[in-house]
Amino acid sequence: MNYQVELNLLFLVFLITLILISIFLIFQKKQIDKITIIFFSFSFFIYSGYGLSNPLVNNGYILSYTIFLLAILLSYTLAKRQKKKFS
């Protein structure tokens, strides 16, 4: 098993996660929505982001990680806004 970690890649992925969290927290009004975004994003970072810092993993997956996290956060934010319009 290779448990080595490239700290600069780990910092980059962590920074990307923090930036996306801070952007999408602006659009949330309820506290439960903010907590949901924070917990999902950090659990996704632990599950997928930490593995990206392994030297055996291709660096191109950072873009996939960013796009997937962006898509999930965007869909959650838009779904919450659409629900408010129909209620």
CORQUI-V43816 format. One record per backbone hydrogen bond with DSSP energy under -1.0 kcal/mol. CO is the residue of the C=O (numbers start at 1). NH is the residue of the N-H. Records with the same first field share a line. If there is no record, write none. Layout:
CO = NH ; NH
This chain:
6 = 10
7 = 11
8 = 12
9 = 13
10 = 14
11 = 15
12 = 16
13 = 17
14 = 18
15 = 19
16 = 20
17 = 21
18 = 22
19 = 23
20 = 24
21 = 25
30 = 34
31 = 35
32 = 36
33 = 37
34 = 38
35 = 39
36 = 40
37 = 41
38 = 42
39 = 43
40 = 44
41 = 45
42 = 46
43 = 47
44 = 48 ; 49
45 = 50
50 = 53
51 = 54
53 = 6
54 = 57
58 = 61
59 = 62
61 = 65
62 = 66
63 = 67
64 = 68
65 = 69
66 = 70
67 = 71
68 = 72
69 = 73
70 = 74
71 = 75
72 = 76
73 = 77
74 = 78
75 = 79
76 = 80
77 = 81
78 = 82
79 = 83
80 = 84
81 = 85
82 = 86
83 = 87
